[in-house]
């Protein structure tokens, strides 16, 4: 199955920063929505913002209309995504690799607790590995280490789970 881009993706001005502030804000929101939906559909946790990357090409370079996003607009989009909690740079100073949160940490936390409740995992002990790898039909299947650790830390802070640590690293949870 192939990702279906919304019609705006085929609109040439969409690839250039819009001068009117209201239009520009809507443009940024639409780009963010496309990036998040694409990454969710493809189950992408890390995105390389490099023209040689296939995912970059598919999202930001529309060959059908011969348009690609300019660097300034892309930087504005990524900055807004960071501000909203939907991504972060993987390494400081490396502006070409981002960790994508197609759901922010709060949304992932709610999703995981919802799954724990509906799947009867209450009272269980689960390893991080199990959460990441044992339920392929769940959205969090394959979730990146950094994201799951943040989710589990939030759930622990909210007193929804107790984290089990080994050498200061979370290895599991008591639900």
C-alpha positions in Angstrom: 0.0 0.0 0.0 1.3 3.4 -0.9 1.0 6.7 1.0 -1.6 9.0 -0.5 -0.5 12.6 -0.3 -3.3 15.3 0.1 -4.1 17.5 -2.9 -2.1 20.4 -1.4 1.0 18.4 -2.1 0.5 18.9 -5.8 0.0 22.7 -5.5 3.3 24.4 -6.6 3.1 27.4 -4.2 3.0 24.9 -1.3 6.8 24.5 -1.8 7.6 28.2 -1.3 7.3 30.2 1.9 4.1 32.2 1.7 4.3 36.0 2.3 0.9 36.4 4.0 1.2 35.5 7.7 -2.1 33.6 7.9 -1.4 31.6 4.8 2.1 30.9 6.0 0.8 29.5 9.3 -1.7 27.3 7.5 1.1 26.1 5.1 3.4 25.2 8.1 0.5 23.3 9.7 -0.3 21.4 6.5 3.4 20.4 6.1 3.6 19.2 9.6 0.4 17.1 9.1 1.9 15.6 5.9 5.2 14.8 7.6 3.6 13.2 10.6 1.0 11.2 8.6 3.7 10.0 6.2 6.0 8.9 9.0 3.2 7.2 10.8 2.1 5.4 7.7 5.6 4.2 6.9 6.4 3.6 10.6 9.4 6.0 10.4 10.9 7.1 13.7 14.0 8.8 12.3 14.0 11.0 9.3 17.1 12.1 7.4 16.7 15.6 5.9 19.0 14.9 3.0 18.0 15.1 -0.7 19.7 11.7 -1.3 17.3 10.0 1.1 14.3 8.3 -0.5 11.8 9.4 2.2 13.0 13.0 1.9 12.5 12.8 -1.9 9.0 11.4 -1.6 7.9 14.0 1.0 9.7 17.2 -0.1 10.4 16.8 -3.8 7.3 16.4 -6.0 8.6 15.2 -9.3 5.1 15.3 -10.8 5.0 19.1 -10.6 8.8 19.5 -10.6 8.8 21.4 -7.2 10.9 20.8 -4.1 10.8 22.5 -0.8 13.4 25.2 -0.1 15.7 24.9 2.9 14.4 28.0 4.7 10.8 26.7 4.6 11.9 23.3 5.7 13.9 24.8 8.6 10.8 26.8 9.7 8.7 23.6 9.6 11.2 21.6 11.6 11.5 24.4 14.2 7.7 24.5 14.6 7.6 20.7 14.9 10.2 20.9 17.7 8.3 23.7 19.4 5.1 21.5 19.3 7.0 18.4 20.6 6.7 16.4 17.3 10.4 16.0 16.6 13.9 16.8 17.9 17.4 16.7 16.4 19.1 13.4 17.1 22.5 15.1 17.6 23.1 18.7 18.6 24.6 20.6 15.7 23.4 18.0 13.2 20.4 19.6 11.5 19.9 16.8 9.0 18.7 14.0 11.2 15.5 14.2 13.3 13.7 11.9 15.6 10.0 12.0 14.7 7.2 11.8 17.3 4.1 11.2 15.1 2.4 11.4 18.4 3.9 13.6 21.1 5.0 12.1 24.4 1.7 12.8 26.0 -0.2 11.1 23.2 2.1 8.1 23.2 1.7 7.9 27.0 -2.1 7.8 26.7 -1.9 5.3 23.9 0.3 2.9 25.9 -1.9 3.1 29.0 -5.0 2.6 26.8 -3.3 -0.6 25.4 -2.2 -1.8 28.8 -5.8 -1.5 30.1 -7.5 -3.1 27.0 -5.0 -5.9 26.7 -5.2 -7.0 30.3 -1.6 -6.1 31.1 -2.5 -4.5 34.5 -0.4 -6.1 37.2 2.2 -7.3 34.7 5.8 -6.8 34.4 6.8 -5.9 30.8 10.3 -5.4 29.4 11.1 -2.5 27.1 12.0 -5.0 24.5 8.6 -6.7 24.8 6.8 -3.4 24.5 8.8 -2.5 21.4 8.8 -5.9 19.7 6.0 -8.3 20.8 2.9 -6.7 19.4 3.3 -6.0 15.7 -0.3 -4.8 15.2 0.1 -2.0 17.7 1.2 1.6 16.7 4.1 1.5 19.2 5.6 -1.6 17.6 9.3 -0.8 16.8 9.1 2.4 18.7 12.5 4.1 19.0 14.4 3.7 22.3 14.5 7.4 23.1 10.8 7.8 22.6 9.8 4.8 24.7 12.1 5.8 27.5 10.5 9.3 27.6 7.0 7.8 27.5 7.8 5.4 30.4 9.4 8.2 32.4 6.3 10.3 31.9 4.1 7.4 32.9 6.2 6.8 36.0 6.0 10.5 36.9 2.2 10.3 36.5 2.3 7.2 38.8 0.8 5.0 36.1 3.7 2.5 36.1 6.8 1.8 38.1 10.0 1.7 36.0 12.5 -1.1 36.5 16.0 0.1 36.0 19.4 -1.5 35.6 22.5 0.7 35.7 20.2 3.8 35.5 18.5 2.6 32.3 14.9 1.6 32.1 14.6 -2.1 31.2 11.0 -2.7 32.1 7.9 -1.6 33.9 5.6 -2.9 36.6 2.1 -2.0 35.5 
